[in-house]
């Protein structure tokens, strides 16, 4: 294939002002994105564990600084608190409302759409930028994620900012772009820890291959960039590690109060084995019926509920990346399009592998795949338009449409929440029309063939995203899920946490002056009490129930001091709970899966 342009590399950079349709188009896309993320804001499932931490963090600057889970600041979240700082500030500003927790994610999602437009526009022009923005805005995984209170929204925005800064660094010879990209990656680490670092190889490889400077300067700037990534990433952890233990909450997820163990073992390499937090939680007797992740393997992200989150466009994005690399094979080293494929394709490939082999995989993780998928499809569409009169281009586009339509029809469930009956016939008709337009050897069909092909490819995920907003699905839901799955999510993340609300007056009345409203096995059980009351609910064992906080001696002392009066547990195998069972009164519980103990100060004896 011969390129339609014989100009040097500089011609690949969009020059001058954007055409008149670019800004209005971007505004419309951003507005629709914000609408889908905020539709019926506050009525979707809320992650109660994170919500409790946000309320505690909003109550004092000490809790805010250390990411404390409970108001008394005895233990932290089992994650870094970067994304939750923004939620806590929102709660401090607007009050304790569900919508106040979700508002930051809505803003972050819209900003990601805008920044992705700029990043792709730098490489492939404003039309490609708009396509990328539209694909990201209409990604079902992205819509579901931004409707909840999960930290991945901020991480995604910061990584897109890093890719945008690096794209600028590929165009000019100054060092600001690469250093700014490193800074954004470091902040993304504060939001989602090691997952943010997975994008570093793609950023680094693109810069080393295509930056318009000598190899020595490229390597030197990359080394400095890696230092910036490390310094920014580890800055808060270093502050926490240097703080004396008695001045900070216990680091959940660690067995020696180490924030580094929490990040790099519990939330890092430990996720590659079978010791995921949910597995450890189930060992405490509190699985809540949460299904485990799908089996690991190369097809993990391409089928079932996970595939319906973001898999629709994965094959098309892979084809676009390979076609772009082939088309640019004779271009200079500094070719922007090839560098963009290395950047976005490397991001996509690295996360695809990581998510395929990791023991933990929540549906909302896959939203991190949406930006590179959107960018690759947009760049591919721009290249296809430029080469639209070439037979090879038409054949590749037609094959992509055929594969994507057949895959979408296979991936769609027979029945599911919001699944329209007309979808499969319509995408088949659109696919046939697009393939005919692409393959008919008449020039007059060329101008509408590529747009029709894009519509055929994007229709199914767009409808999936609409159903997510329409049916008030959240980060833990998947498009077209069964009514039973939707009801389970609503029960687990809405009904069960809210069931503590009627208990609060009784707990307040019976606390007898205790500073602790209730003591629970695991932070997960404590979280709804914290969020809905703002009172201290002391968690035993952290999120998984296995963490040595509080110790047995500390628990005995709290009982003796009259601070602990009511303990809720699921089992008594833990030595601390075994002591409670031996020294406190077992009382009837409304839940068959939980055991309630009433403790009096006179019962406190070793």
C-alpha positions in Angstrom: 0.0 0.0 0.0 1.3 3.4 -0.9 0.6 6.3 1.4 -1.5 9.1 -0.1 1.0 11.5 1.5 4.6 11.9 0.4 5.4 14.7 2.8 7.9 14.3 5.6 7.0 13.4 9.2 5.9 17.0 10.1 2.9 16.6 7.8 1.5 13.9 10.1 0.9 16.6 12.7 -2.4 18.4 12.4 -1.6 22.0 11.6 -3.6 25.2 12.1 -6.9 25.7 13.7 -9.5 23.0 14.0 -12.4 23.1 11.5 -15.6 24.8 12.6 -17.3 21.5 13.3 -14.7 20.2 15.7 -15.5 22.2 18.8 -19.3 21.9 18.6 -18.9 18.2 18.0 -16.7 17.8 21.0 -19.1 19.8 23.2 -22.0 17.5 22.2 -20.0 14.4 22.9 -18.8 15.6 26.3 -22.3 16.7 27.2 -23.8 13.3 26.3 -21.0 11.6 28.2 -21.8 13.7 31.3 -25.5 13.0 30.9 -24.9 9.2 30.8 -22.6 9.3 33.7 -24.9 11.5 35.8 -28.3 10.1 34.8 -30.3 9.6 38.0 -27.2 10.4 39.9 -27.2 8.9 43.4 -29.7 6.1 42.6 -27.1 3.5 41.6 -25.3 0.8 43.6 -22.6 2.4 45.9 -19.6 0.6 47.1 -20.2 0.8 50.9 -16.6 0.1 51.9 -15.2 3.0 50.0 -18.2 5.2 50.9 -17.5 4.6 54.6 -13.9 5.6 54.2 -14.8 8.8 52.4 -17.2 9.8 55.2 -14.5 9.1 57.8 -11.9 11.0 55.8 -14.3 14.0 55.5 -14.7 14.2 59.2 -11.1 15.1 60.2 -7.9 16.2 58.4 -6.0 13.4 60.2 -8.3 10.8 58.7 -8.1 12.6 55.4 -4.3 12.6 55.4 -3.9 8.9 56.2 -7.0 7.5 54.4 -8.6 6.1 57.5 -11.6 3.8 57.1 -13.3 4.5 60.5 -14.0 7.8 62.2 -11.6 6.9 65.1 -8.8 6.3 62.7 -7.8 2.8 63.9 -7.2 1.4 60.4 -6.9 2.6 56.8 -8.5 1.6 53.6 -6.8 -1.4 52.0 -6.0 0.9 49.0 -4.1 4.2 48.6 -6.5 7.1 49.2 -5.7 9.3 46.2 -9.0 9.1 44.4 -11.0 9.1 47.6 -9.4 12.4 48.7 -11.5 14.1 45.9 -14.6 12.3 47.1 -14.0 13.4 50.7 -13.5 17.0 49.6 -16.8 16.8 47.7 -18.6 15.4 50.8 -17.0 18.2 52.9 -18.3 20.8 50.4 -21.8 19.4 49.7 -22.6 17.1 52.7 -23.0 13.4 53.0 -25.0 12.5 49.9 -24.6 9.6 47.5 -24.4 12.0 44.6 -21.6 14.0 46.3 -19.5 10.8 46.3 -20.2 10.1 42.6 -19.9 13.7 41.3 -16.0 13.6 41.2 -16.2 10.5 39.0 -18.6 12.2 36.6 -16.3 15.1 36.2 -13.2 12.8 35.8 -15.0 10.8 33.1 -15.9 13.9 31.1 -12.4 15.3 31.4 -11.0 12.0 30.2 -13.2 12.3 27.0 -11.9 15.8 26.4 -8.2 14.9 27.0 -8.4 11.9 24.8 -9.7 14.1 22.0 -6.6 16.3 22.3 -4.2 13.3 22.5 -5.5 11.6 19.4 -6.0 14.9 17.5 -2.2 15.6 18.0 -1.5 12.5 16.0 -4.3 11.9 13.5 -6.3 15.1 13.3 -9.6 16.5 14.7 -11.9 13.9 13.0 -10.0 11.1 14.6 -10.0 13.0 17.9 -13.8 13.2 17.8 -14.2 9.5 17.0 -11.9 8.6 19.9 -13.9 10.9 22.3 -17.2 9.4 21.1 -16.0 5.8 21.4 -14.7 6.4 25.0 -17.9 8.3 26.0 -20.0 5.4 24.7 -17.9 2.6 26.2 -20.2 0.5 28.4 -17.4 -0.2 30.9 -16.6 3.5 31.1 -20.3 4.5 31.6 -20.8 2.0 34.4 -17.5 2.9 36.1 -18.2 6.7 36.2 -21.6 6.1 37.7 -20.1 4.7 40.9 -17.6 5.7 43.6 -14.6 3.6 42.4 -11.0 4.9 42.1 -10.5 3.7 38.5 -12.1 6.8 37.1 -9.3 9.1 38.3 -6.6 6.6 37.3 -8.0 6.5 33.8 -8.1 10.3 33.5 -4.5 10.7 34.8 -3.2 8.0 32.4 -4.9 9.6 29.5 -3.3 12.9 30.6 0.1 11.1 30.6 -0.6 9.8 27.1 -1.5 13.3 25.9 1.7 14.8 27.4 3.8 12.1 25.8 2.1 12.7 22.4 3.2 16.3 22.7 6.7 15.1 23.5 6.7 13.0 20.3 6.1 16.2 18.3 8.7 18.6 19.7 12.1 18.3 21.1 11.7 19.8 24.5 11.7 17.7 27.7 8.5 19.1 29.3 6.2 16.5 27.7 8.0 13.4 28.9 8.5 14.8 32.4 4.8 15.8 32.6 3.8 12.3 31.5 5.9 10.8 34.3 4.2 13.2 36.8 0.7 12.1 35.7 1.7 8.4 36.0 2.9 9.1 39.5 -0.4 10.7 40.5 -2.2 7.8 38.8 -0.3 5.4 41.1 -1.8 7.3 44.0 -5.3 6.4 42.6 -4.8 2.7 41.7 -1.3 1.7 42.7 0.7 -0.7 40.5 -1.9 -0.8 37.8 -0.9 2.7 36.8 2.7 1.5 36.2 1.5 -1.1 33.6 1.2 1.8 31.1 4.9 2.9 31.6 6.4 0.4 29.1 4.1 1.6 26.3 4.9 5.3 27.1 8.6 4.6 27.3 8.8 2.5 24.1 6.9 5.1 22.1 9.2 7.8 23.3 12.4 5.8 22.8 11.4 4.9 19.2 9.9 8.1 17.9 11.0 11.2 19.9 12.7 13.7 17.5 16.0 13.8 19.4 19.2 11.8 19.6 19.2 8.4 21.2 21.4 9.5 24.1 18.9 12.4 25.0 16.0 10.0 24.7 17.6 7.5 27.1 18.6 10.2 29.5 15.2 11.8 29.6 13.6 8.4 30.0 15.7 7.7 33.0 14.8 11.0 34.6 11.2 10.3 33.8 11.3 7.0 35.6 12.8 8.8 38.6 9.9 11.3 38.5 7.4 8.4 38.3 9.0 6.7 41.4 9.3 9.9 43.4 5.7 11.0 42.8 4.3 7.5 43.2 6.1 6.8 46.5 5.9 10.2 48.1 2.7 9.7 50.2 3.8 6.1 51.1 7.1 7.4 52.3 5.4 10.1 54.4 3.2 7.4 56.0 6.1 5.0 56.5 8.1 7.7 58.3 5.1 8.6 60.6 5.3 6.9 64.1 2.8 4.1 64.4 0.9 5.7 67.3 0.2 8.8 65.2 -1.4 6.9 62.2 -4.0 4.3 61.5 -2.9 0.7 60.9 -2.2 -0.1 57.3 -4.9 -2.5 56.2 -3.8 -5.4 54.0 -0.5 -5.7 55.8 0.5 -7.9 58.7 3.2 -5.6 60.0 1.6 -2.2 59.6 3.5 -1.6 56.4 2.0 0.6 53.7 4.6 -0.9 51.3 3.3 -4.4 52.0 -0.2 -3.2 51.5 0.6 -1.8 48.0 3.1 -4.2 46.6 2.0 -7.5 48.1 -1.6 -7.4 49.1 -2.6 -5.2 46.2 0.3 -6.1 43.9 2.0 -9.4 43.3 -0.3 -11.2 45.7 -3.1 -10.7 43.1 -1.3 -13.1 40.8 -1.9 -16.0 43.1 -5.0 -17.3 44.8 -4.8 -15.0 47.8 -7.0 -12.2 46.6 -8.9 -10.1 49.2 -12.2 -11.7 48.3 -10.8 -15.2 48.7 -9.4 -14.2 52.2 -12.7 -12.6 53.0 -14.6 -15.8 52.1 -12.2 -17.7 54.5 -13.6 -15.5 57.2 -17.1 -16.7 56.4 -18.3 -13.5 54.7 -18.4 -14.2 50.9 -22.0 -12.7 50.7 -22.4 -14.9 47.7 -20.2 -12.8 45.6 -19.2 -14.8 42.5 -15.5 -15.3 41.9 -13.7 -13.9 38.9 -13.9 -15.7 35.5 -11.2 -18.2 34.9 -7.8 -16.8 33.8 -6.8 -17.3 30.2 -6.4 -15.5 26.8 -10.2 -15.4 26.2 -11.1 -14.1 29.6 -11.9 -10.6 28.4 -13.6 -11.7 25.3 -16.6 -13.6 26.5 -19.4 -13.5 29.1 -20.1 -10.6 31.3 -16.6 -9.3 31.1 -16.7 -9.3 27.3 -19.9 -7.4 27.3 -18.2 -4.7 29.4 -15.5 -3.8 26.9 -14.8 -6.7 24.6 -17.1 -5.6 21.7 -14.3 -3.5 20.1 -11.2 -5.4 21.1 -10.8 -7.4 17.9 -11.5 -4.3 15.8 -8.9 -2.3 17.8 -6.3 -5.1 17.3 -6.9 -5.2 13.6 -6.6 -1.4 13.4 -3.3 -1.5 15.2 -1.8 -4.2 13.0 -3.1 -2.4 9.8 -1.6 0.9 10.9 1.8 -0.7 11.6 1.8 -2.3 8.2 0.8 1.0 6.5 3.5 2.9 8.3 6.3 0.4 7.9 8.3 2.5 5.4 7.8 5.8 7.2 10.7 7.5 9.1 11.5 6.6 12.7 9.7 9.6 14.0 6.4 8.9 12.3 3.6 10.0 14.6 1.0 7.4 13.6 3.4 4.5 14.2 4.4 6.1 17.6 0.7 6.4 18.4 0.1 2.7 17.7 3.1 1.8 19.9 1.7 4.0 22.7 -2.0 3.0 22.6 -1.4 -0.6 21.4 1.2 -1.2 24.1 -1.2 0.1 26.7 -3.9 -2.2 25.4 -1.7 -5.2 25.1 -0.1 -4.8 28.6 -3.4 -4.5 30.4 -5.0 -7.2 28.3 -2.3 -9.7 29.5 -2.4 -8.4 33.1 -6.2 -8.8 33.3 -6.0 -12.2 31.6 -3.7 -13.7 34.2 -4.5 -11.9 37.4 -6.5 -13.7 40.1 -8.7 -10.6 40.8 -10.8 -9.1 38.1 -13.8 -6.9 38.8 -15.9 -5.8 35.8 -15.0 -2.2 36.2 -11.3 -2.9 35.8 -11.9 -3.3 32.1 -12.7 0.4 31.7 -9.0 1.0 31.6 -9.0 -0.7 28.2 -11.4 1.8 26.8 -9.0 4.7 26.0 -6.5 2.7 24.0 -9.4 0.9 22.1 -11.0 4.3 21.3 -7.6 5.8 20.2 -6.7 2.8 18.0 -10.1 2.7 16.3 -10.1 6.4 15.7 -6.6 6.4 14.2 -7.5 3.4 12.1 -10.6 5.2 10.8 -8.6 8.3 9.9 -6.1 6.2 8.0 -8.8 4.3 6.3 -10.5 7.6 5.2 -7.1 8.8 3.8 -6.7 5.6 1.8 -10.4 5.0 1.1 -9.9 4.5 -2.7 -7.4 1.7 -2.2 -8.7 -1.9 -2.5 -6.6 -3.2 0.3 -8.0 -0.7 2.7 -11.6 -1.5 1.7 -11.0 -5.2 2.1 -9.5 -4.7 5.6 -12.4 -2.5 6.7 -15.0 -4.9 5.3 -13.3 -7.9 7.1 -13.3 -5.8 10.3 -17.0 -5.0 10.0 -17.8 -8.6 9.4 -15.8 -9.9 12.3 -17.1 -7.2 14.7 -20.8 -7.7 13.8 -20.5 -11.5 14.0 -18.7 -11.3 17.3 -21.3 -8.8 18.7 -24.1 -11.1 17.7 -22.3 -14.0 19.4 -21.5 -12.0 22.6 -25.1 -10.7 23.0 -27.1 -12.8 25.5 -30.4 -14.2 24.4 -32.1 -12.3 27.2 -30.8 -9.5 29.5 -31.5 -6.2 31.1 -32.4 -3.7 28.4 -31.4 -6.0 25.5 -33.5 -4.8 22.5 -34.9 -7.4 20.2 -34.1 -5.3 17.1 -30.4 -5.0 17.8 -29.1 -8.1 16.1 -31.1 -7.7 12.8 -30.1 -4.0 12.7 -26.4 -4.6 13.1 -26.5 -7.3 10.5 -28.2 -5.0 8.0 -25.8 -2.2 8.8 -22.9 -4.6 8.4 -24.1 -5.8 5.0 -24.6 -2.2 3.8 -21.2 -1.2 5.0 -19.5 -4.2 3.4 -21.3 -3.6 0.1 -20.3 0.1 0.2 -16.7 -0.8 0.9 -16.4 -3.5 -1.7 -18.3 -1.9 -4.6 -15.7 -0.6 -6.9 -17.3 2.8 -7.5 -15.8 6.1 -6.3 -19.1 7.6 -5.4 -19.6 5.1 -2.6 -16.4 5.9 -0.9 -17.5 8.9 1.1 -20.2 7.1 3.1 -18.6 3.7 3.3 -16.3 4.5 6.2 -19.0 6.3 8.3 -21.5 3.5 7.7 -18.8 1.0 8.7 -18.1 2.9 11.9 -21.8 3.0 12.8 -22.1 -0.8 12.2 -19.1 -1.4 14.5 -20.1 1.0 17.3 -23.8 0.5 17.4 -23.8 -2.5 19.8 -21.5 -1.1 22.5 -23.3 2.3 22.2 -26.7 0.6 22.9 -25.1 -1.3 25.7 -23.9 1.9 27.3 -27.3 3.5 26.9 -28.9 0.6 28.8 -26.4 0.9 31.6 -27.6 4.5 32.2 -31.2 3.8 31.5 -31.5 0.9 33.9 -29.4 2.6 36.6 -26.6 0.1 36.5 -23.4 0.8 38.3 -19.7 -0.1 38.4 -20.4 -3.7 39.5 -23.0 -4.4 36.8 -22.5 -5.4 33.2 -24.5 -4.6 30.1 -27.5 -6.8 29.3 -27.0 -8.8 32.5 -29.7 -11.1 33.7 -32.5 -9.8 36.0 -31.2 -12.0 38.7 -27.7 -10.5 38.4 -29.1 -7.0 38.5 -31.2 -7.8 41.6 -28.2 -9.4 43.3 -26.1 -6.2 42.8 -28.9 -4.0 44.0 -29.4 -6.2 47.1 -25.7 -6.5 47.9 -24.8 -2.8 47.4 -28.1 -1.1 48.2 -30.5 -3.2 50.2 -28.1 -4.9 52.6 -26.1 -1.8 53.5 -29.3 0.2 54.0 -30.7 -2.5 56.3 -28.5 -1.1 59.1 -30.4 2.2 59.1 -33.4 0.8 61.1 -30.9 -0.6 63.7 -29.2 2.7 64.3 -31.7 4.1 66.9 -31.5 0.9 69.0 -27.7 0.8 68.8 -27.6 4.5 69.9 -29.9 3.8 72.8 -28.1 0.7 74.0 -24.5 1.9 73.6 -24.5 3.1 77.3 -22.0 6.0 76.6 -19.6 3.8 74.6 -17.5 5.7 72.0 -18.0 2.7 69.7 -21.4 2.2 68.1 -20.7 -1.4 67.1 -17.7 -3.7 66.7 -17.6 -6.0 63.7 -15.6 -8.8 62.1 -14.0 -7.2 59.0 -14.2 -3.6 57.8 -16.8 -4.7 55.2 -19.4 -5.3 57.8 -18.5 -2.1 59.7 -18.7 0.1 56.6 -22.5 0.6 56.3 -22.7 1.5 60.0 -20.0 4.1 59.5 -21.5 5.6 56.3 -25.1 5.8 57.5 -24.3 7.0 61.1 -21.0 8.8 61.0 -20.2 6.9 64.3 -17.3 4.7 65.1 -17.8 1.1 64.0 -14.6 -0.8 65.1 -13.5 -3.3 62.5 -11.7 -6.4 63.7 -9.2 -7.8 61.1 -9.5 -5.2 58.4 -11.1 -5.9 55.1 -10.3 -9.6 55.0 -10.7 -10.2 58.8 -7.2 -11.5 59.0 -5.2 -8.4 59.8 -3.9 -8.1 63.4 -5.7 -4.8 64.2 -6.9 -4.6 66.9 -4.8 -7.1 68.8 -6.4 -9.4 71.3 -4.9 -7.4 74.2 -6.3 -4.1 72.7 -9.8 -5.7 72.3 -9.8 -6.9 75.9 -8.8 -3.5 77.1 -11.6 -1.8 75.1 -14.2 -4.2 76.5 -12.9 -3.7 80.1 -13.1 0.1 79.5 -16.7 -0.2 78.4 -16.0 0.9 74.8 -17.0 -2.3 73.1 -20.5 -3.5 74.0 -21.8 -5.1 70.8 -19.8 -7.4 68.5 -21.1 -8.8 65.2 -19.2 -11.7 63.6 -19.6 -14.5 61.1 -17.4 -17.0 62.9 -15.4 -17.4 66.0 -12.3 -19.1 64.6 -10.2 -15.9 65.0 -8.6 -15.8 68.5 -10.1 -12.4 69.1 -13.6 -13.5 68.3 -13.0 -16.8 70.2 -12.3 -14.7 73.3 -15.5 -12.6 72.6 -17.5 -15.9 72.3 -16.1 -17.1 75.6 -16.5 -13.9 77.6 -19.6 -12.1 76.1 -23.2 -13.0 76.0 -24.5 -14.5 72.7 -27.7 -12.8 71.7 -30.2 -13.6 68.9 -29.4 -12.1 65.5 -31.7 -11.3 62.6 -29.2 -12.8 60.2 -28.5 -16.5 60.2 -25.0 -15.8 58.8 -24.0 -13.4 61.6 -23.5 -13.9 65.3 -24.1 -11.1 67.8 -22.4 -10.8 71.2 -23.2 -8.4 74.0 -20.2 -7.5 76.2 -20.1 -5.9 79.6 -17.1 -4.5 81.3 -17.2 -7.1 84.1 -16.8 -9.9 81.5 -13.4 -8.6 80.5 -10.8 -11.0 81.8 -8.1 -12.9 80.0 
